[in-house]
Amino acid sequence: MYFALTFLCAASYWVAGMDLFDAICHSLTTVSTAGFSTYDASMGHFDNPVIEWVAIVFMVLGGMNFGLHFVAWRRATMSAYYGDAELRAYLRILLVASVLIALIIWIGGTFGSFVEAFRHASFHVVSSMTTTGFGLDDYSSWAGIAPLLLVLLAVIGGTSGSTASGIKVARVVMLVRQGLREVIQLVHPKGQFLVKMGGKRVSESVVLSVSGFIAIWALCFMAVVIGMNATGLDLESAFGATIATFTNLGPGLGEVASNFSTVSTAAVWLGTVAMVFGRLEVFAVLVLFTPAFWRE
């Protein structure tokens, strides 16, 4: 499935106007949600809306569960996609965020028309939430809270079983539903309320596991923010650098909105460690520091 999507992506880029070399290079970093480009201006170099929409489609596919792709291909049906609750939440977040950010930057005067604003917003929303990191322009100069919303989408990340990083949509949905359940439980203390995904009950052990993961993830995230700030970065840049590295997004905010070329050596090493922690979802690294692991 991964090879097939990469091949289709390269062919689509080529048909859309890229030369063969660029099409292959960019396909390798689109489906993988890696975001590397052969140009400093990233996707903005091509200034081609068709290429941008090809990138959006394949970034979205890369941020989806590859198990769903396999089942859909094996059974020759789209029903696998329709029935997945996490995928529906993923697509809804992308759509709502794209419209919201488009409105913010259009009303704020960043772009002259809503169509142009929506085109740029959609690309950057998908790029951020899938933790790809492709760019069309300097989003850090966009109006209002648009830059902050964009980088926060990377914290959510893609779906489980995708090439994207971040916390993952399923965990975020479960955390929100668990929080809402606790609120309802306070109103109706004798009631019995369940956390559900796709109409099916989620076991309490899974809910607790997700809550524990997100708690540890948040603690590690804050530790990296403090560490980045201690290396000399201002608070905005420290927060942006942490999101850029811990979610494997790439671009951040402030001094690291484009790259890390101006930061100190200590910040570079801290960012390197944060990328490993984020990509391996924290627990896999933390377990290496427990004595019990080595005794076993």
C-alpha positions as CSV (number, residue, x, y, z in Angstrom):
1,M,0.0,0.0,0.0
2,Y,2.8,2.4,0.9
3,F,4.6,1.7,-2.4
4,A,1.4,2.0,-4.4
5,L,0.5,5.4,-2.8
6,T,4.0,6.7,-3.3
7,F,3.9,5.6,-7.0
8,L,0.5,7.3,-7.5
9,C,1.7,10.4,-5.8
10,A,4.8,10.7,-8.0
11,A,2.8,10.1,-11.1
12,S,0.2,12.8,-10.0
13,Y,3.0,15.3,-9.3
14,W,4.5,14.6,-12.7
15,V,1.2,15.1,-14.5
16,A,0.5,18.2,-12.5
17,G,3.7,19.9,-13.7
18,M,6.7,18.7,-11.8
19,D,9.7,17.3,-13.6
20,L,10.3,13.6,-13.0
21,F,13.1,14.1,-10.4
22,D,11.1,16.5,-8.3
23,A,8.0,14.4,-8.6
24,I,9.8,11.3,-7.2
25,C,11.6,13.2,-4.5
26,H,8.4,15.0,-3.3
27,S,6.3,11.8,-3.4
28,L,8.8,10.1,-1.1
29,T,8.3,12.9,1.5
30,T,4.5,13.4,1.0
31,V,3.1,9.9,1.7
32,S,5.7,9.5,4.5
33,T,4.5,12.9,5.9
34,A,8.2,13.8,6.2
35,G,8.0,17.2,4.4
36,F,11.5,17.5,2.9
37,S,11.7,19.4,-0.4
38,T,14.4,19.9,-3.1
39,Y,13.8,23.7,-2.8
40,D,14.2,26.1,0.2
41,A,10.8,27.5,-0.7
42,S,9.2,24.0,-0.3
43,M,6.0,23.6,-2.2
44,G,5.8,27.4,-2.6
45,H,8.5,27.1,-5.2
46,F,6.1,25.7,-7.8
47,D,3.3,28.2,-7.3
48,N,0.9,25.7,-8.8
49,P,-2.5,25.1,-7.3
50,V,-2.8,21.7,-9.0
51,I,0.4,20.5,-7.4
52,E,-0.8,21.9,-4.0
53,W,-4.0,19.9,-4.2
54,V,-2.2,16.8,-5.2
55,A,0.0,17.3,-2.1
56,I,-3.1,17.8,0.1
57,V,-4.7,14.6,-1.1
58,F,-1.7,12.4,-0.5
59,M,-0.8,14.1,2.8
60,V,-4.4,13.3,3.9
61,L,-3.9,9.7,2.8
62,G,-0.6,9.5,4.5
63,G,-2.2,10.7,7.7
64,M,-4.8,7.9,7.5
65,N,-4.6,4.4,9.0
66,F,-2.8,2.2,6.4
67,G,-4.9,-0.7,7.7
68,L,-7.9,1.0,6.3
69,H,-6.2,1.5,2.9
70,F,-5.3,-2.2,2.8
71,V,-8.8,-3.4,3.7
72,A,-10.4,-1.0,1.2
73,W,-8.0,-2.3,-1.5
74,R,-8.4,-6.0,-0.5
75,R,-12.2,-5.9,-0.5
76,A,-12.5,-3.4,-3.3
77,T,-14.9,-1.3,-1.3
78,M,-14.9,2.1,0.4
79,S,-17.0,0.9,3.3
80,A,-13.9,0.4,5.5
81,Y,-13.5,4.2,5.4
82,Y,-17.1,5.1,6.1
83,G,-17.3,3.0,9.2
84,D,-14.2,4.3,11.0
85,A,-15.0,6.8,13.8
86,E,-11.4,8.0,14.0
87,L,-11.2,8.8,10.3
88,R,-14.5,10.7,10.5
89,A,-13.1,12.8,13.4
90,Y,-9.8,13.4,11.5
91,L,-11.6,14.6,8.4
92,R,-13.9,16.9,10.4
93,I,-11.0,18.5,12.2
94,L,-9.2,19.1,8.9
95,L,-12.4,20.7,7.4
96,V,-13.3,22.9,10.3
97,A,-9.7,24.0,10.9
98,S,-9.3,24.9,7.2
99,V,-12.5,27.0,7.1
100,L,-11.8,28.7,10.4
101,I,-8.2,29.6,9.6
102,A,-9.2,30.7,6.1
103,L,-11.8,33.1,7.6
104,I,-9.2,34.4,10.1
105,I,-6.6,35.2,7.5
106,W,-9.1,36.6,5.0
107,I,-10.8,38.9,7.5
108,G,-7.3,39.8,8.8
109,G,-6.2,40.9,5.4
110,T,-3.5,38.3,4.8
111,F,-5.1,37.4,1.5
112,G,-7.4,39.4,-0.7
113,S,-10.0,36.8,-1.4
114,F,-11.6,33.9,0.5
115,V,-10.8,31.5,-2.3
116,E,-7.1,32.2,-2.1
117,A,-7.2,32.2,1.8
118,F,-8.9,28.8,1.8
119,R,-6.4,27.4,-0.7
120,H,-3.4,28.4,1.5
121,A,-5.2,27.6,4.8
122,S,-6.2,24.1,3.6
123,F,-2.7,23.3,2.5
124,H,-1.1,24.4,5.7
125,V,-3.8,22.8,7.9
126,V,-3.3,19.4,6.3
127,S,0.5,19.9,6.3
128,S,0.5,20.7,10.0
129,M,-2.0,18.1,11.2
130,T,-0.3,15.3,9.4
131,T,3.0,16.6,10.7
132,T,4.4,16.8,7.2
133,G,5.7,20.4,7.4
134,F,5.5,21.4,3.7
135,G,4.9,25.1,3.2
136,L,3.6,27.6,0.6
137,D,4.7,30.8,2.4
138,D,5.6,32.2,5.7
139,Y,2.5,31.2,7.8
140,S,4.1,32.8,10.9
141,S,3.2,36.2,9.5
142,W,-0.4,35.4,9.0
143,A,-3.1,37.4,10.8
144,G,-4.5,36.8,14.3
145,I,-4.2,33.4,16.0
146,A,-3.8,31.5,12.7
147,P,-0.1,30.6,13.2
148,L,-0.8,29.2,16.7
149,L,-3.8,27.2,15.6
150,L,-1.7,25.7,12.8
151,V,1.1,24.4,15.0
152,L,-1.4,23.2,17.6
153,L,-2.9,20.9,15.0
154,A,0.4,19.0,14.9
155,V,-0.1,18.1,18.6
156,I,-3.2,16.2,17.5
157,G,-1.5,14.6,14.6
158,G,-2.8,12.0,12.2
159,T,-4.7,8.8,12.9
160,S,-3.5,5.5,14.4
161,G,-1.6,3.4,12.0
162,S,-0.5,6.3,9.8
163,T,2.9,7.8,9.0
164,A,2.0,11.0,10.9
165,S,3.3,11.8,14.4
166,G,1.5,13.7,17.2
167,I,-0.8,12.3,19.9
168,K,-3.1,10.7,17.3
169,V,-6.8,11.5,16.7
170,A,-8.2,8.5,18.5
171,R,-6.5,9.4,21.7
172,V,-7.6,13.0,21.6
173,V,-11.2,12.0,20.9
174,M,-11.2,9.5,23.7
175,L,-9.7,12.1,26.1
176,V,-12.4,14.6,25.2
177,R,-15.2,12.1,25.6
178,Q,-13.7,11.0,28.9
179,G,-13.6,14.6,30.1
180,L,-17.2,15.1,29.0
181,R,-18.2,11.9,30.8
182,E,-16.7,13.2,34.0
183,V,-18.7,16.5,33.7
184,I,-21.9,14.6,33.2
185,Q,-21.0,12.2,36.1
186,L,-20.8,15.2,38.4
187,V,-24.3,16.2,37.4
188,H,-25.6,12.7,37.7
189,P,-23.4,11.0,40.3
190,K,-25.4,7.8,40.3
191,G,-25.5,7.4,36.6
192,Q,-23.5,5.0,34.5
193,F,-21.9,6.5,31.4
194,L,-19.6,4.9,28.9
195,V,-16.9,6.2,26.6
196,K,-17.6,5.0,23.1
197,M,-15.8,5.0,19.7
198,G,-17.7,4.1,16.6
199,G,-20.7,3.1,18.7
200,K,-18.7,0.6,20.7
201,R,-17.8,0.8,24.3
202,V,-14.1,1.5,25.1
203,S,-12.9,-0.5,28.0
204,E,-11.9,1.4,31.2
205,S,-8.4,0.0,30.9
206,V,-8.0,1.6,27.5
207,V,-9.4,4.9,28.7
208,L,-7.0,5.0,31.6
209,S,-4.1,4.0,29.3
210,V,-4.8,6.8,27.0
211,S,-5.2,9.3,29.9
212,G,-1.8,8.1,31.3
213,F,-0.1,8.4,27.9
214,I,-1.3,12.0,27.3
215,A,-0.4,13.0,30.8
216,I,3.2,11.7,30.4
217,W,3.3,13.2,26.8
218,A,2.3,16.6,28.2
219,L,4.8,16.5,31.0
220,C,7.7,15.6,28.6
221,F,6.4,18.4,26.3
222,M,6.6,21.0,29.0
223,A,10.0,19.7,30.1
224,V,11.3,20.4,26.5
225,V,9.6,23.8,26.5
226,I,11.5,24.7,29.7
227,G,14.7,23.3,28.3
228,M,14.4,25.2,25.1
229,N,13.7,28.4,27.0
230,A,16.8,27.7,29.2
231,T,19.0,27.5,26.1
232,G,18.2,31.1,25.4
233,L,15.2,31.0,23.1
234,D,12.3,33.4,24.0
235,L,9.1,31.7,25.2
236,E,7.3,31.9,21.9
237,S,10.3,30.3,20.1
238,A,10.8,27.7,22.8
239,F,7.2,26.7,22.5
240,G,7.4,26.6,18.7
241,A,10.7,24.7,18.8
242,T,9.1,22.1,21.1
243,I,6.1,21.6,18.8
244,A,8.4,21.5,15.7
245,T,10.5,18.7,17.2
246,F,8.3,16.8,19.6
247,T,5.6,16.4,17.0
248,N,8.1,16.0,14.1
249,L,6.4,18.8,12.3
250,G,9.5,20.8,11.3
251,P,8.5,24.5,11.2
252,G,7.7,26.2,14.4
253,L,7.1,29.7,15.7
254,G,9.2,32.7,16.4
255,E,12.9,32.2,15.7
256,V,12.4,28.7,14.5
257,A,9.4,29.4,12.2
258,S,11.5,28.4,9.2
259,N,14.5,26.5,10.5
260,F,16.9,25.9,13.4
261,S,20.0,27.5,11.8
262,T,20.1,30.4,14.4
263,V,19.6,28.5,17.6
264,S,22.4,27.3,20.0
265,T,24.0,23.9,19.9
266,A,22.3,23.0,23.2
267,A,18.9,23.7,21.6
268,V,19.8,21.6,18.5
269,W,20.7,18.6,20.7
270,L,17.6,19.0,22.8
271,G,15.5,19.2,19.7
272,T,17.2,16.0,18.4
273,V,16.3,14.1,21.6
274,A,12.7,15.5,21.4
275,M,12.3,14.2,17.9
276,V,13.2,10.7,19.0
277,F,10.9,10.9,22.0
278,G,8.0,12.2,19.9
279,R,8.5,9.8,17.0
280,L,8.6,6.8,19.4
281,E,5.6,8.1,21.4
282,V,7.5,8.7,24.7
283,F,6.8,5.3,26.4
284,A,9.1,3.3,24.1
285,V,12.0,5.6,25.1
286,L,11.1,6.0,28.8
287,V,11.0,2.3,29.3
288,L,14.7,2.1,28.5
289,F,15.4,4.1,31.6
290,T,13.6,1.8,34.0
291,P,15.8,-0.7,35.9
292,A,13.1,-3.4,35.6
293,F,13.4,-3.4,31.8
294,W,17.1,-4.3,31.9
295,R,16.6,-6.9,34.7
296,E,14.0,-8.7,32.6
